[in-house]
Amino acid sequence: MKSRGRSGSLLKVEHVGRSTVEDLDQNTYVNNNANWVNAKGAWLIHVVLICIGKIIIDTIPGMQPQISWTLVNLLYQALSYLMFHWVTGIPFQSDMHAGAYDDLTMWEQIDDGAQYTPAKKWLFSVPCVLFLASTHYTNYNPWLFAVNLCALVLTLLPKLPQLHRQRVRFLADDRSGASTPVTLSFPPSGASTPVNGGTPPVIITESHFR
């Protein structure tokens, strides 16, 4: 029976489940891909990068303070989203964990997925403080405020506990396993149906064995 998959969905939310085997594989070795956020100086590196980015952008000729702060905010929000919420798995020693982190983002790997930890509170507060600073130094320009606010919302939404291990797919195919039947088809049996005008069948009797 031939079949075709169901039509794609405009928006689809998928949940990344967990099993006991994955938990055992994750606890086999230390996950250095996520544990660095709790190391000394890891929190300060965000402030240092923001300051370096601001200095570099200000060196561009003709750069205005309003545009400079907006670019700093947008770049940090984009890199934060890409690093913590877009890339999945671990870039090194993935075989040591038997692929247990292949479907998890770095945010979901931090502190073994626990919520409201000091590291996650810090990573949640940095984009907020940067947004407030950029809003202040852009003199509360409504257009720049809207741009910075959209960037902040897109960065903070994946950090919410309600979206933990959730994946939002746009224009995703629905591979649910149930197929819609289209036509019936039967494989050839190897024997053809006899037609008129062919060779008559041979009848075997006892005289053939005498």
Residue frames relative to the residue before (quaternion, step in Angstrom):
aa qw qx qy qz dx dy dz
M 1.0000 0.0000 0.0000 0.0000 0.00 0.00 0.00
K 0.3088 -0.7466 0.5601 0.1829 3.54 -0.73 1.10
S 0.0264 -0.8035 0.5946 -0.0144 3.55 -1.06 0.66
R 0.2030 -0.7529 0.6106 0.1377 3.48 -1.28 0.36
G 0.5386 -0.6390 0.4392 0.3297 3.58 -1.09 0.65
R 0.6055 -0.5520 0.4233 0.3865 3.51 -1.23 0.31
S 0.6220 -0.5614 0.3930 0.3788 3.53 -1.22 0.52
G 0.5889 -0.6080 0.4095 0.3403 3.57 -1.18 0.61
S 0.3910 -0.7016 0.5479 0.2338 3.55 -1.24 0.53
L 0.5360 -0.6304 0.4564 0.3272 3.56 -1.12 0.68
L 0.7945 0.0090 0.0277 0.6066 3.57 0.99 -0.85
K 0.0179 0.8047 -0.5894 0.0695 3.54 -0.83 1.01
V 0.1800 -0.7708 0.6057 0.0808 3.55 -0.96 0.96
E 0.0860 -0.8025 0.5904 -0.0001 3.56 -0.70 1.13
H 0.2792 -0.7468 0.5822 0.1593 3.53 -1.14 0.70
V 0.2906 -0.7377 0.5875 0.1620 3.55 -0.90 0.98
G 0.2446 -0.8116 0.5180 0.1152 3.56 -0.32 1.26
R 0.2637 -0.7351 0.5995 0.1752 3.52 -1.35 0.08
S 0.1765 -0.7777 0.5980 0.0804 3.54 -1.18 0.64
T 0.6651 -0.5008 0.3712 0.4113 3.53 -1.29 0.25
V 0.6218 0.5451 -0.3414 0.4469 3.58 1.05 -0.73
E 0.6564 0.5016 -0.3167 0.4660 3.58 0.96 -0.80
D 0.6321 0.5284 -0.3364 0.4562 3.58 1.00 -0.75
L 0.6533 0.5022 -0.3144 0.4713 3.57 1.01 -0.77
D 0.6576 0.5029 -0.3152 0.4640 3.59 0.98 -0.81
Q 0.6551 0.5191 -0.3174 0.4480 3.59 1.02 -0.74
N 0.7170 0.4404 -0.2468 0.4808 3.57 1.09 -0.69
T 0.4490 0.7028 -0.4524 0.3158 3.58 1.26 -0.01
Y 0.7970 0.0375 0.0087 0.6028 3.58 0.90 -0.97
V 0.6005 -0.5525 0.4359 0.3796 3.54 -1.30 0.33
N 0.3328 -0.7396 0.5550 0.1852 3.56 -0.93 0.94
N 0.1899 -0.8220 0.5302 0.0850 3.58 -0.03 1.29
N 0.5396 0.6326 -0.4008 0.3847 3.58 1.22 -0.35
A 0.7868 0.2873 -0.1448 0.5267 3.60 1.10 -0.65
N 0.6228 0.5882 -0.3485 0.3803 3.60 1.09 -0.56
W 0.5349 0.6454 -0.4132 0.3559 3.60 1.19 -0.34
V 0.5761 0.6051 -0.3902 0.3869 3.62 1.13 -0.46
N 0.6944 0.4367 -0.2708 0.5037 3.59 1.23 -0.35
A 0.4956 0.6616 -0.4320 0.3607 3.59 1.24 0.07
K 0.6388 -0.5240 0.3944 0.4022 3.56 -1.28 0.34
G 0.8083 0.2492 -0.2097 0.4906 3.53 -0.91 0.95
A 0.5011 0.6719 -0.4291 0.3367 3.61 1.22 -0.19
W 0.6606 0.4929 -0.3172 0.4692 3.56 1.04 -0.67
L 0.6634 0.5268 -0.3049 0.4353 3.56 1.01 -0.82
I 0.5714 0.6230 -0.3834 0.3720 3.58 1.11 -0.59
H 0.5967 0.5629 -0.3685 0.4373 3.60 1.12 -0.57
V 0.6630 0.4912 -0.3007 0.4782 3.58 0.94 -0.88
V 0.6492 0.5208 -0.3200 0.4526 3.58 0.96 -0.83
L 0.6693 0.4974 -0.3036 0.4609 3.59 0.92 -0.87
I 0.6342 0.5203 -0.3325 0.4653 3.57 1.01 -0.77
C 0.6660 0.4983 -0.3034 0.4648 3.60 0.93 -0.86
I 0.6500 0.5044 -0.3182 0.4710 3.59 0.98 -0.83
G 0.6504 0.5157 -0.3127 0.4618 3.58 0.98 -0.84
K 0.6437 0.5142 -0.3230 0.4656 3.59 1.03 -0.78
I 0.6562 0.5043 -0.3211 0.4604 3.59 0.93 -0.82
I 0.6636 0.5028 -0.3159 0.4550 3.60 0.91 -0.87
I 0.6740 0.4905 -0.3073 0.4590 3.59 0.87 -0.86
D 0.6465 0.5263 -0.3261 0.4457 3.60 1.04 -0.72
T 0.6133 0.5556 -0.3599 0.4308 3.62 1.16 -0.38
I 0.5107 0.6269 -0.4365 0.3944 3.60 1.21 -0.17
P 0.4742 -0.6898 0.4549 0.3039 3.65 -0.73 0.98
G 0.8306 0.2206 -0.1785 0.4791 3.54 -0.99 0.90
M 0.4293 0.7095 -0.4623 0.3141 3.57 1.26 0.13
Q 0.2791 -0.7599 0.5711 0.1361 3.55 -0.91 1.01
P 0.6060 -0.5878 0.3804 0.3776 3.62 -1.04 0.64
Q 0.6324 0.5403 -0.3439 0.4357 3.60 0.97 -0.74
I 0.6871 0.4575 -0.2766 0.4921 3.57 0.90 -0.93
S 0.6220 0.5616 -0.3424 0.4249 3.57 1.03 -0.77
W 0.6934 0.4583 -0.2829 0.4787 3.59 0.84 -0.93
T 0.6257 0.5307 -0.3414 0.4587 3.58 1.04 -0.66
L 0.6642 0.4940 -0.3084 0.4688 3.58 0.94 -0.84
V 0.6293 0.5274 -0.3396 0.4588 3.58 0.99 -0.77
N 0.6661 0.4990 -0.3016 0.4651 3.56 0.91 -0.88
L 0.6820 0.4919 -0.2975 0.4521 3.58 0.85 -0.93
L 0.6580 0.5072 -0.3161 0.4582 3.59 0.95 -0.84
Y 0.6678 0.4880 -0.3153 0.4653 3.58 0.91 -0.84
Q 0.6593 0.5032 -0.3196 0.4582 3.59 0.90 -0.86
A 0.6620 0.5072 -0.3123 0.4550 3.59 0.95 -0.84
L 0.6837 0.4695 -0.2934 0.4754 3.59 0.88 -0.90
S 0.6247 0.5355 -0.3372 0.4575 3.59 1.06 -0.71
Y 0.6636 0.4915 -0.3051 0.4743 3.58 0.95 -0.87
L 0.6604 0.5126 -0.3118 0.4516 3.57 0.94 -0.89
M 0.7153 0.4684 -0.2597 0.4489 3.58 0.88 -0.91
F 0.7968 0.3472 -0.1637 0.4666 3.58 0.79 -0.99
H 0.8253 0.2691 -0.1020 0.4859 3.61 1.03 -0.63
W 0.6877 0.4695 -0.2974 0.4672 3.62 1.16 -0.15
V 0.7278 0.3957 -0.2297 0.5109 3.57 0.78 -1.02
T 0.1486 -0.7880 0.5935 0.0697 3.57 -0.93 0.92
G 0.7176 0.4220 -0.3262 0.4478 3.54 -1.27 0.43
I 0.4240 -0.6526 0.5495 0.3040 3.53 -1.33 -0.30
P 0.4716 -0.7272 0.4245 0.2619 3.61 -0.87 0.92
F 0.7928 0.1899 -0.1044 0.5697 3.61 1.18 -0.30
Q 0.8443 0.1549 -0.1404 0.4934 3.54 -1.22 0.66
S 0.2233 0.8034 -0.5224 0.1783 3.57 1.02 0.77
D 0.6187 0.5587 -0.3496 0.4276 3.59 1.14 -0.57
M 0.5799 0.5994 -0.3813 0.3988 3.60 1.16 -0.42
H 0.7354 0.3666 -0.2118 0.5291 3.56 1.19 -0.55
A 0.4475 -0.7263 0.4305 0.2949 3.61 1.26 0.32
G 0.6730 -0.5312 0.2969 0.4205 3.58 1.01 0.79
A 0.3347 0.7730 -0.4889 0.2267 3.62 1.17 0.37
Y 0.7320 0.3961 -0.2337 0.5026 3.61 1.18 -0.47
D 0.3711 0.7751 -0.4657 0.2112 3.60 1.20 0.04
D 0.7621 0.3636 -0.1926 0.4999 3.62 1.03 -0.73
L 0.6279 0.5474 -0.3278 0.4457 3.60 1.25 0.05
T 0.4143 -0.6784 0.5497 0.2568 3.53 -1.11 0.76
M 0.6664 -0.4940 0.3521 0.4335 3.56 -1.23 0.22
W 0.6125 0.5497 -0.3549 0.4435 3.60 1.02 -0.72
E 0.6880 0.4675 -0.2776 0.4807 3.59 1.01 -0.77
Q 0.6486 0.5061 -0.3187 0.4707 3.58 1.22 -0.34
I 0.5659 0.6201 -0.3892 0.3790 3.59 1.13 -0.58
D 0.8528 0.0069 -0.0541 0.5194 3.56 -0.93 1.01
D 0.5922 -0.6176 0.3421 0.3884 3.56 1.09 0.84
G 0.7159 -0.4749 0.2505 0.4464 3.56 1.04 0.76
A 0.4452 0.6929 -0.4638 0.3264 3.61 1.21 0.03
Q 0.3583 -0.7406 0.5358 0.1899 3.54 -1.12 0.77
Y 0.8360 0.2403 -0.1746 0.4614 3.54 -1.37 0.40
T 0.3256 0.7168 -0.5398 0.2980 3.58 0.97 0.82
P 0.6666 -0.5055 0.3390 0.4304 3.66 -1.14 0.39
A 0.6584 0.5103 -0.3273 0.4461 3.61 0.91 -0.81
K 0.6881 0.4694 -0.2905 0.4709 3.59 0.92 -0.84
K 0.6067 0.5338 -0.3564 0.4690 3.59 1.09 -0.59
W 0.6458 0.5098 -0.3169 0.4719 3.58 1.02 -0.78
L 0.6865 0.4765 -0.2839 0.4703 3.57 0.88 -0.92
F 0.6333 0.5092 -0.3280 0.4817 3.58 1.19 -0.43
S 0.7055 0.4860 -0.2674 0.4411 3.58 1.00 -0.79
V 0.5884 0.6033 -0.3778 0.3834 3.61 1.05 -0.67
P 0.6764 0.4619 -0.3283 0.4705 3.68 0.78 -0.79
C 0.6319 0.5371 -0.3418 0.4420 3.60 1.04 -0.70
V 0.6687 0.4903 -0.2992 0.4722 3.59 0.91 -0.90
L 0.6510 0.5051 -0.3180 0.4690 3.59 0.97 -0.81
F 0.6255 0.5281 -0.3363 0.4656 3.59 1.04 -0.72
L 0.6605 0.4987 -0.3114 0.4670 3.59 0.93 -0.85
A 0.6504 0.5117 -0.3186 0.4622 3.58 1.00 -0.79
S 0.6721 0.4864 -0.2998 0.4709 3.57 0.91 -0.89
T 0.6280 0.5249 -0.3411 0.4623 3.61 1.06 -0.67
H 0.6635 0.5058 -0.3055 0.4588 3.58 0.98 -0.82
Y 0.7471 0.4186 -0.2348 0.4599 3.58 0.80 -0.98
T 0.6296 0.4707 -0.3536 0.5069 3.60 1.26 -0.01
N 0.4658 -0.7165 0.4165 0.3100 3.57 1.32 0.35
Y 0.5813 -0.6365 0.3476 0.3690 3.55 1.10 0.82
N 0.1516 0.7913 -0.5638 0.1814 3.52 0.98 0.92
P 0.4601 -0.7262 0.4208 0.2895 3.65 -0.58 1.06
W 0.6649 0.5014 -0.3192 0.4523 3.60 0.97 -0.75
L 0.6811 0.4571 -0.2887 0.4937 3.57 0.90 -0.86
F 0.6005 0.5511 -0.3572 0.4562 3.58 1.10 -0.63
A 0.6563 0.5097 -0.3123 0.4603 3.59 0.95 -0.83
V 0.6518 0.5079 -0.3180 0.4649 3.58 0.98 -0.83
N 0.6871 0.4762 -0.2874 0.4675 3.58 0.87 -0.91
L 0.6387 0.5266 -0.3310 0.4529 3.57 1.03 -0.72
C 0.6364 0.5201 -0.3301 0.4642 3.61 0.96 -0.81
A 0.6509 0.5058 -0.3188 0.4679 3.59 0.96 -0.83
L 0.6509 0.5149 -0.3190 0.4576 3.59 0.98 -0.80
V 0.6600 0.5108 -0.3149 0.4521 3.59 0.89 -0.88
L 0.6698 0.4985 -0.3052 0.4580 3.59 0.91 -0.87
T 0.6717 0.4847 -0.2996 0.4735 3.58 1.13 -0.56
L 0.7228 0.4525 -0.2548 0.4560 3.59 0.99 -0.78
L 0.5630 0.6313 -0.3976 0.3555 3.61 1.03 -0.60
P 0.6993 0.4521 -0.3119 0.4576 3.68 0.77 -0.82
K 0.6196 0.5585 -0.3473 0.4285 3.60 1.20 -0.32
L 0.5288 0.6494 -0.4090 0.3625 3.59 1.20 -0.31
P 0.5486 -0.6294 0.4314 0.3419 3.63 -0.99 0.74
Q 0.6095 0.5749 -0.3568 0.4131 3.59 1.10 -0.61
L 0.7310 0.3849 -0.2257 0.5163 3.60 1.18 -0.49
H 0.3376 0.7472 -0.5061 0.2676 3.57 1.20 0.40
R 0.8413 0.0398 -0.1037 0.5290 3.56 -0.83 1.12
Q 0.5103 0.6047 -0.4443 0.4201 3.57 1.10 0.64
R 0.1339 -0.7809 0.6074 0.0574 3.54 -1.07 0.82
V 0.1971 -0.7655 0.6048 0.0969 3.55 -0.83 1.05
R 0.0839 -0.8072 0.5843 -0.0014 3.55 -0.61 1.19
F 0.2105 -0.7622 0.6009 0.1174 3.55 -0.95 0.92
L 0.8387 0.0433 -0.0843 0.5363 3.56 -0.97 0.96
A 0.2779 0.7767 -0.5100 0.2437 3.56 0.96 0.96
D 0.4513 -0.6623 0.5290 0.2789 3.55 -1.14 0.71
D 0.3707 -0.7248 0.5415 0.2098 3.56 -1.01 0.88
R 0.0166 -0.8122 0.5808 -0.0511 3.56 -0.14 1.32
S 0.1097 0.8557 -0.4988 0.0838 3.57 0.71 1.04
G 0.5724 -0.6055 0.3830 0.3988 3.57 1.20 -0.20
A 0.6527 0.4625 -0.3175 0.5091 3.58 1.17 -0.43
S 0.1621 -0.8131 0.5573 0.0441 3.54 -0.69 1.09
T 0.4112 -0.6857 0.5457 0.2507 3.51 -1.21 0.58
P 0.3788 -0.7409 0.4981 0.2440 3.64 -0.59 1.05
V 0.2244 -0.7835 0.5684 0.1127 3.54 -0.99 0.84
T 0.7845 -0.1551 0.1455 0.5825 3.58 0.52 -1.16
L 0.4255 -0.6683 0.5462 0.2720 3.48 -1.30 0.39
S 0.0268 0.7814 -0.6226 0.0321 3.55 -1.00 0.82
F 0.1834 -0.7801 0.5938 0.0721 3.54 -1.04 0.86
P 0.4560 -0.6846 0.4857 0.2959 3.60 -0.89 0.80
P 0.5671 -0.5929 0.4346 0.3714 3.62 -1.10 0.55
S 0.4240 -0.7374 0.4799 0.2147 3.55 -0.99 0.91
G 0.5322 -0.6384 0.4047 0.3813 3.59 1.23 -0.34
A 0.7246 0.3342 -0.2285 0.5577 3.60 1.18 -0.28
S 0.3013 -0.7627 0.5495 0.1597 3.54 -0.92 0.94
T 0.5392 -0.6186 0.4680 0.3278 3.52 -1.21 0.55
P 0.4501 -0.7007 0.4719 0.2893 3.65 -0.75 0.96
V 0.1872 -0.7708 0.6035 0.0815 3.52 -1.09 0.82
N 0.6388 -0.5344 0.3930 0.3897 3.59 -1.26 0.35
G 0.7458 0.3936 -0.2941 0.4498 3.56 -1.14 0.67
G 0.5439 0.6267 -0.4086 0.3800 3.57 1.19 0.09
T 0.6990 -0.4296 0.3463 0.4549 3.60 -1.33 -0.09
P 0.4506 -0.6986 0.4775 0.2845 3.61 -0.81 0.97
P 0.5533 -0.6256 0.4286 0.3446 3.58 -1.03 0.60
V 0.4193 -0.6947 0.5331 0.2397 3.57 -1.14 0.70
I 0.2089 -0.7791 0.5818 0.1046 3.58 -0.80 1.07
I 0.2149 -0.7854 0.5727 0.0947 3.59 -0.65 1.11
T 0.0578 -0.7924 0.6071 -0.0127 3.53 -0.88 1.12
E 0.7216 -0.4351 0.3102 0.4402 3.60 -1.30 -0.05
S 0.5861 0.5985 -0.3762 0.3959 3.62 1.12 -0.57
H 0.6050 0.5720 -0.3614 0.4197 3.59 1.12 -0.47
F 0.7111 0.4364 -0.2562 0.4882 3.60 1.23 -0.45
R 0.5554 0.6044 -0.3961 0.4115 3.62 1.24 0.06
